[in-house]
């Protein structure tokens, strides 16, 4: 079989390490002003790299029908966690409505239009209201016009000076123009699409009793309510607004109040939007980071070999690996193993600030760059493949964790001086497959988020899931199981709990040293061997008395049986 690097080649920017964080962040204002990168600015290039998820497909069908006056929902609220694909979805609507190329040039769109039951999608007027682009207390210029409010900006984007004239008085006074005026505006410049992003960031800046040039908290909410009502009355107008999902993303108490008020406003007339599912994220990441797979037959060969290896191992691996549909998951996720995505979307995404789509893209781009540069020959990119020895990859993960994890990684997990490296150097059967490091990487990747995750739960990974993160076709799980047992007895920050006899043991890393490390630190305070040599020979009675004194000084909470065992060990 061929390694992943010979079947799935990363995009040039990933290979060269020239990607920038901003390239993963879709900016709808930059696109609207013509300042975005080519992959976001050009409609054909955008859809070529965009995987149309189920949620995006349903939404674009609604847009196509609405712009053709064939029904469709007038108001759609996009609300998911930070990095959940809201802005990217709005960009898909933007390019569908404002494209300058034929629909046939947009990958995936012709089939979608057929499903919508329409012949074409008319080009529409598009207005983009970005709450982070303007300050509510400062006016801005559009040609010779001075605009102060969101409704002034909306009117200007749809109809220029003529459109602005409809709301000029309301813009000057900072009061909502009302439903009838907005209905007239939308009818005059229909078909039209209104995209509102980062709205909470704008509304939360208004303070009680302090009206600004952009109006007030209440006047902006009145405008949005009037706009949703007016959009409903115009059959070929549609409004999309994005809201954060959590109060943490809303920011201050004022931001939370703005979020709750906007949810009620949009909640009166809205269409439920389905966010990105984990399985869909496989294709999103693959399209953004990799060129199309060159040899589909080789990909299928590799995935089939993994599936067969898992069946051969049987109950030693998680139950889902024994099902036929796991082969399909391997095919969809290739060249990244599904277990990597599961841990990212089920564990790391529970950490506040970790972005479900953008965060995964940033991390995997750095991982792929390092693995490619180091000539990694794994058949798929597994949790055990993650190059935690690399500063860029490591920092991308530890950024979301509390302080102290760098020491854990250096000492116990990955690096030239790590305990895992030393064990592999001493044991050729471990070193040949990097068993110790792969086991440690897998445990860290699956357990570190639980130290800060918002959702409490059982800590750590069980043995079966650790083996899944390491095992490749042609290998046996016993080598990794042996390495895990050796590490459990050796590492300072690796913890475990459960019944070994019932095979329910779970393993996790923590920044606090385990009991083994604590015992070693205390032992260093008393050089027992030298003391024994210095006082030998002595009577057995006096020697035991001396040992008892030392044990009391160490202050270890030992049972009588354990004390007897320790005394015997010290004696011999």
C-alpha positions in Angstrom: 0.0 0.0 0.0 1.0 3.6 -0.6 1.2 6.1 2.3 -1.2 9.0 2.4 1.3 11.5 1.0 1.4 9.6 -2.4 -2.3 9.5 -2.8 -3.6 12.8 -1.3 -1.4 15.8 -2.0 -2.0 19.0 0.0 -2.7 22.3 -1.6 0.4 24.4 -2.4 -0.2 26.9 0.5 -0.4 24.0 3.0 2.7 22.3 1.5 4.7 25.5 1.7 3.5 26.6 5.1 2.4 29.9 3.7 -1.2 29.8 4.8 -2.3 32.6 7.1 -4.9 32.4 9.9 -6.9 35.1 8.1 -7.2 32.9 5.0 -9.3 30.5 7.1 -11.6 33.3 8.3 -14.2 34.2 5.7 -14.8 38.0 5.7 -18.0 38.9 4.0 -17.1 42.6 4.1 -13.8 42.0 2.4 -15.6 40.1 -0.4 -18.2 42.8 -0.8 -15.6 45.5 -1.2 -13.4 43.4 -3.5 -10.5 43.0 -1.0 -10.7 39.3 -0.3 -8.3 36.5 -1.5 -9.1 34.9 -4.8 -10.6 31.7 -3.3 -13.2 33.9 -1.5 -13.6 36.7 -4.0 -14.3 34.7 -7.2 -17.6 32.8 -7.2 -16.3 29.8 -9.3 -13.2 29.4 -7.2 -15.3 29.7 -4.0 -17.7 26.9 -4.9 -14.8 24.7 -6.3 -13.4 24.5 -2.8 -16.7 24.6 -0.9 -18.4 21.4 0.1 -22.2 22.1 0.0 -23.4 20.7 3.4 -27.0 19.6 4.0 -27.7 22.8 5.8 -26.2 24.9 3.1 -28.0 23.0 0.4 -31.4 23.5 2.1 -30.6 27.2 2.5 -29.6 27.8 -1.1 -32.7 26.1 -2.3 -34.7 28.5 -0.2 -32.8 31.4 -1.7 -33.3 30.2 -5.3 -37.0 29.8 -4.8 -37.3 33.2 -3.0 -35.5 35.2 -5.7 -37.7 33.6 -8.3 -40.9 34.5 -6.3 -41.6 30.8 -6.0 -42.0 30.7 -2.2 -39.1 30.2 0.1 -38.5 31.5 3.5 -38.1 35.3 3.8 -36.0 35.5 7.0 -33.3 33.0 7.9 -31.3 33.1 11.2 -27.9 31.4 11.2 -26.9 30.5 14.7 -24.1 28.1 15.6 -21.0 28.0 17.7 -18.0 30.2 16.9 -16.4 28.8 13.7 -19.5 26.8 12.8 -19.7 28.0 9.2 -22.2 30.9 9.4 -20.1 33.4 7.4 -19.1 30.8 4.9 -22.7 29.9 4.3 -23.6 33.6 3.8 -20.8 33.9 1.3 -22.4 31.0 -0.7 -25.6 33.0 -0.8 -23.7 36.1 -1.8 -22.0 34.5 -4.7 -25.1 32.7 -5.9 -27.0 36.0 -6.0 -24.3 38.3 -7.3 -22.3 36.1 -9.5 -20.9 37.4 -12.8 -20.5 33.9 -14.4 -23.0 31.3 -15.6 -24.6 29.0 -13.0 -22.9 26.0 -14.7 -19.5 27.4 -13.6 -20.5 27.0 -9.9 -19.6 23.5 -8.7 -22.6 21.7 -7.2 -25.1 24.5 -8.0 -26.8 23.2 -11.2 -28.1 20.1 -9.4 -29.3 22.2 -6.5 -31.2 24.5 -8.8 -32.9 21.5 -10.4 -34.0 20.3 -7.0 -35.4 23.8 -6.2 -37.7 23.5 -9.2 -36.5 26.6 -10.9 -34.8 27.2 -14.3 -32.4 29.9 -13.1 -31.5 32.2 -10.2 -31.8 35.9 -11.2 -28.9 38.1 -10.3 -29.9 40.2 -7.4 -29.1 43.4 -5.5 -27.1 42.4 -2.4 -26.6 44.4 0.7 -24.1 43.4 3.4 -24.4 44.8 6.9 -21.4 43.9 8.9 -21.7 44.9 12.6 -17.9 45.0 13.0 -17.3 47.3 10.0 -18.8 50.5 11.6 -19.0 52.2 15.0 -22.5 53.3 16.0 -21.2 56.6 17.3 -19.3 57.6 14.1 -20.7 58.4 10.6 -19.0 57.2 7.4 -18.9 58.4 3.8 -20.3 56.7 0.7 -19.3 59.0 -2.1 -20.7 62.4 -1.3 -23.2 61.0 1.3 -22.6 60.9 5.0 -24.3 57.8 6.5 -24.9 57.3 10.2 -27.1 54.2 10.6 -27.5 50.6 9.5 -30.7 51.5 7.6 -28.8 54.3 5.8 -26.1 51.8 4.8 -28.8 49.3 3.7 -30.5 51.8 1.5 -27.3 53.0 -0.1 -26.0 49.5 -0.9 -29.3 48.6 -2.5 -30.0 51.8 -4.5 -27.2 54.2 -4.2 -28.2 57.9 -3.6 -31.7 57.3 -4.8 -32.2 54.4 -2.4 -30.7 56.5 0.4 -33.1 59.2 -0.2 -36.0 57.0 1.0 -34.5 56.8 4.5 -32.5 60.0 4.7 -34.7 61.6 7.4 -34.6 58.5 9.5 -30.8 58.3 9.1 -30.4 61.9 10.2 -32.5 61.5 13.3 -31.3 58.0 14.2 -34.9 56.7 14.3 -36.2 53.5 12.5 -37.7 54.3 9.1 -40.6 51.9 9.6 -42.0 48.9 7.8 -43.7 50.7 5.0 -40.6 52.7 3.9 -38.5 49.6 4.0 -41.1 47.6 2.0 -40.9 50.3 -0.7 -37.1 50.2 -0.7 -37.1 46.4 -1.1 -39.7 46.4 -3.8 -37.9 49.0 -5.8 -34.6 47.1 -5.8 -35.9 43.5 -5.9 -34.9 40.8 -6.3 -32.6 41.5 -3.4 -30.6 39.7 -0.7 -29.8 41.3 2.7 -26.9 39.7 4.7 -26.4 40.8 8.3 -23.3 39.6 10.1 -21.8 40.3 13.5 -25.0 42.1 14.5 -24.5 41.6 18.3 -21.1 43.3 18.1 -22.8 46.4 16.8 -25.9 46.5 19.0 -24.1 45.9 22.3 -22.3 49.2 21.9 -25.4 51.2 22.7 -25.8 52.2 26.3 -29.1 53.0 28.1 -30.1 56.6 27.9 -27.1 57.6 25.6 -28.3 57.8 22.0 -25.5 58.0 19.4 -25.4 59.1 15.8 -26.3 55.5 14.8 -29.5 55.7 16.8 -30.2 53.9 20.1 -30.4 50.3 21.3 -34.2 50.4 20.9 -34.3 52.2 17.5 -31.9 49.5 16.1 -34.1 46.7 17.4 -37.1 48.5 16.0 -35.4 48.7 12.6 -34.6 45.0 12.5 -38.2 44.1 13.5 -39.5 46.4 10.7 -37.0 44.9 8.2 -38.1 41.3 8.9 -41.7 42.3 8.5 -41.0 44.2 5.3 -39.0 41.3 3.8 -41.9 39.0 4.4 -44.2 41.2 2.3 -41.8 41.3 -0.7 -41.9 37.9 -2.5 -38.5 38.1 -4.0 -36.5 39.6 -1.1 -34.7 37.5 1.5 -32.9 38.4 4.7 -30.1 36.3 6.4 -28.8 37.2 9.8 -26.1 35.5 11.9 -26.1 35.4 15.7 -23.6 33.8 18.1 -24.8 30.6 19.8 -23.5 31.2 23.3 -23.4 34.0 25.8 -19.6 33.7 25.9 -19.4 34.8 22.3 -21.8 37.6 22.9 -19.3 39.2 25.2 -20.4 41.6 28.0 -23.8 41.7 29.8 -24.9 44.2 27.2 -23.9 41.8 24.5 -26.0 39.0 26.1 -29.0 41.4 26.4 -28.5 42.3 22.7 -28.4 38.6 21.8 -31.6 37.7 23.6 -33.4 40.7 22.1 -32.2 39.8 18.6 -33.2 36.2 19.0 -36.8 37.3 19.8 -36.8 39.6 16.9 -35.6 37.0 14.4 -37.6 34.3 16.1 -40.9 35.8 15.0 -40.1 35.0 11.3 -37.3 32.6 10.6 -36.2 29.4 9.0 -34.2 26.8 11.0 -30.8 26.3 9.6 -28.9 23.0 10.1 -25.3 23.5 11.0 -22.3 21.5 9.8 -22.4 17.9 10.9 -19.2 16.0 11.9 -19.4 13.7 8.8 -19.7 16.7 6.6 -16.6 18.3 8.2 -14.6 15.5 6.7 -15.2 16.7 3.2 -14.9 20.4 4.1 -11.4 19.9 5.5 -10.3 17.6 2.7 -11.4 20.1 0.0 -9.7 23.0 1.7 -6.4 21.3 2.6 -5.9 18.7 -0.2 -6.0 18.5 -3.9 -8.5 16.0 -5.4 -7.4 12.4 -4.7 -5.4 11.2 -7.7 -6.0 7.5 -7.3 -9.4 6.5 -6.0 -8.5 2.8 -6.2 -5.4 3.2 -3.9 -7.5 5.2 -1.4 -10.1 2.4 -1.4 -7.3 -0.2 -0.9 -5.9 1.6 2.1 -9.3 2.1 3.7 -10.2 -1.5 3.1 -7.0 -2.7 4.7 -7.8 -0.6 7.8 -11.3 -1.9 8.0 -10.1 -5.5 7.7 -7.4 -5.0 10.3 -10.0 -3.7 12.8 -12.3 -6.7 12.2 -9.3 -9.0 12.8 -8.6 -7.3 16.1 -12.2 -7.7 17.2 -13.2 -6.7 20.7 -9.8 -5.1 21.3 -11.1 -2.1 19.4 -14.2 0.1 19.8 -17.4 -1.5 18.7 -18.1 0.9 15.8 -15.0 -0.3 14.0 -16.6 -3.7 13.6 -19.5 -2.3 11.5 -19.5 -2.2 7.7 -20.3 1.5 7.7 -16.9 2.3 9.3 -15.3 1.6 6.0 -17.4 4.4 4.5 -16.3 6.7 7.3 -12.7 5.9 6.5 -13.3 6.7 2.8 -15.0 10.0 3.6 -12.3 11.2 6.0 -9.3 10.0 4.1 -6.4 10.8 4.4 -7.2 11.9 7.9 -8.5 9.2 10.2 -12.1 9.6 11.5 -10.8 9.2 15.0 -9.0 12.5 14.6 -12.2 14.3 13.6 -14.2 12.6 16.4 -11.8 13.8 19.0 -11.7 17.3 17.6 -15.5 17.7 17.2 -16.5 15.8 20.3 -13.8 16.9 22.8 -11.8 19.9 21.6 -14.9 21.7 20.4 -16.3 21.8 23.9 -13.5 24.2 24.9 -14.7 27.8 24.8 -12.9 29.6 21.9 -12.1 26.5 19.8 -13.8 27.0 16.4 -15.4 23.9 15.0 -14.4 24.4 11.4 -11.8 27.1 11.4 -10.0 25.7 14.4 -9.8 22.3 12.8 -8.5 23.7 9.5 -5.8 25.7 11.3 -4.6 22.8 13.3 -4.6 20.2 10.5 -2.9 22.6 8.1 0.1 22.8 10.5 0.0 19.1 11.2 0.0 18.2 7.5 2.8 20.7 6.7 5.1 19.2 9.4 4.2 15.6 8.5 4.9 16.3 4.8 8.2 18.0 5.6 9.3 15.1 7.8 8.4 12.6 5.1 5.8 10.8 7.2 4.9 7.4 5.7 1.8 6.5 7.7 -1.1 5.1 5.6 -3.5 7.6 7.2 -3.1 10.6 9.6 -4.0 9.1 13.0 -4.1 10.6 16.5 -0.8 8.8 17.0 0.7 10.5 14.0 0.3 14.1 15.3 3.7 15.7 15.4 3.6 17.1 19.0 7.4 17.5 18.9 6.7 20.4 16.4 6.3 23.8 18.0 3.7 25.0 15.6 1.4 22.0 15.9 1.9 21.8 19.7 1.1 25.5 20.2 -2.1 25.2 18.2 -3.4 22.7 20.8 -1.9 24.1 24.0 -3.2 27.6 23.2 -6.6 26.3 24.3 -5.3 24.6 27.4 -4.2 26.0 30.8 -0.5 26.7 31.5 1.7 23.7 32.3 1.1 21.4 29.4 4.4 22.2 27.7 6.3 20.5 30.6 4.0 17.4 30.3 4.7 17.1 26.5 8.4 17.6 26.9 8.8 15.1 29.8 6.2 12.4 29.1 4.9 12.5 25.5 7.0 13.8 22.6 10.5 15.1 22.2 14.1 14.1 22.2 14.2 14.0 26.0 10.8 12.5 26.6 10.4 9.3 28.6 8.6 7.8 25.5 11.7 8.4 23.3 14.0 6.8 25.9 11.7 3.7 26.1 11.7 3.3 22.3 15.5 3.6 22.2 15.8 0.8 24.8 13.1 -1.4 23.3 13.6 -2.0 19.5 10.1 -3.5 19.0 8.6 -0.3 20.3 11.1 1.9 18.5 10.4 0.2 15.1 6.8 1.6 15.1 7.2 4.5 17.5 4.8 2.7 19.8 5.4 4.6 23.0 5.1 8.1 21.3 2.1 7.1 19.3 0.3 5.8 22.5 1.2 9.0 24.4 0.1 11.3 21.6 -3.2 9.5 21.3 -3.9 9.7 25.1 -3.0 13.4 25.2 -5.1 14.3 22.1 -8.1 12.5 23.6 -7.8 13.5 27.2 -6.3 17.0 27.5 -9.6 18.8 26.6 -11.3 17.3 29.6 -9.1 19.4 31.9 -10.9 22.6 30.7 -14.0 21.4 28.9 -17.3 23.1 29.8 -19.1 19.8 29.8 -18.1 17.5 32.7 -17.8 13.8 32.0 -15.7 10.7 32.5 -12.0 11.5 32.0 -9.6 9.7 29.7 -9.6 7.1 26.9 -10.2 3.4 27.4 -7.6 0.9 26.1 -9.6 0.2 22.9 -9.7 3.8 21.8 -6.0 4.2 22.6 -5.3 1.3 20.3 -7.5 2.7 17.6 -5.5 5.9 17.6 -2.3 4.0 16.9 -2.9 0.8 15.0 -2.2 0.5 11.2 -2.6 -2.4 8.8 0.2 -4.9 9.1 0.7 -4.3 12.8 -0.7 -6.0 15.8 -2.4 -4.3 18.7 -0.3 -6.2 21.3 2.8 -4.0 20.7 0.8 -0.9 21.5 -0.9 -2.6 24.4 2.5 -3.5 25.9 3.7 0.0 25.4 0.7 1.4 27.1 1.3 -0.9 30.1 5.0 0.1 30.3 4.1 3.8 30.1 1.5 3.5 32.8 4.2 2.3 35.2 6.8 4.8 34.1 5.4 8.2 33.2 5.0 11.0 35.7 1.9 12.8 34.4 -0.1 9.8 33.1 -3.0 8.8 35.3 -5.4 5.8 35.1 -8.5 4.6 36.9 -10.7 1.6 36.6 -10.6 -2.2 36.9 -7.7 -3.8 34.9 -9.3 -7.2 35.3 -12.5 -6.1 33.7 -10.6 -4.0 31.1 -12.3 -0.8 32.1 -9.2 1.2 32.8 -9.1 4.7 31.4 -6.0 6.8 30.8 -5.4 10.5 30.8 -2.7 13.1 31.1 -2.8 15.9 33.6 -0.5 18.8 34.5 -0.3 17.6 38.0 2.2 14.8 38.7 0.8 11.5 39.6 1.6 9.6 42.8 4.7 8.0 41.2 6.2 11.4 40.6 5.3 12.5 44.2 7.0 9.4 45.7 10.2 10.0 43.6 10.4 13.7 44.7 10.0 12.7 48.3 12.5 9.9 48.0 15.1 12.4 46.8 15.0 14.1 50.2 16.4 11.0 51.8 19.3 9.2 50.3 18.5 6.0 52.0 21.1 3.9 50.3 24.0 6.1 51.3 22.7 6.2 54.8 22.5 2.5 55.1 26.0 2.1 53.7 27.3 4.6 56.2 25.8 2.9 59.3 26.5 -0.7 58.2 27.0 -3.0 60.1 24.3 -2.5 62.7 21.9 -4.8 64.5 18.7 -5.7 62.7 16.7 -4.2 65.5 18.4 -0.8 65.3 18.3 -0.9 61.5 14.5 -1.5 61.5 14.1 1.3 64.0 16.1 3.6 61.7 13.9 2.5 58.8 10.7 3.3 60.7 12.0 6.7 61.5 12.7 7.3 57.8 9.2 6.1 56.8 7.6 8.5 59.3 9.7 11.3 57.9 8.6 10.5 54.4 5.0 10.6 55.7 3.6 8.2 53.1 0.1 6.9 54.0 1.0 3.2 53.9 -1.0 0.3 55.2 0.8 -2.1 57.7 1.2 -4.7 54.8 2.7 -2.0 52.5 5.1 -0.9 55.3 6.3 -4.5 55.7 6.9 -4.8 52.0 8.8 -1.5 51.9 11.0 -2.5 54.8 11.8 -5.8 53.1 12.7 -4.0 49.9 15.0 -1.6 51.8 16.6 -4.4 53.7 17.5 -6.4 50.7 
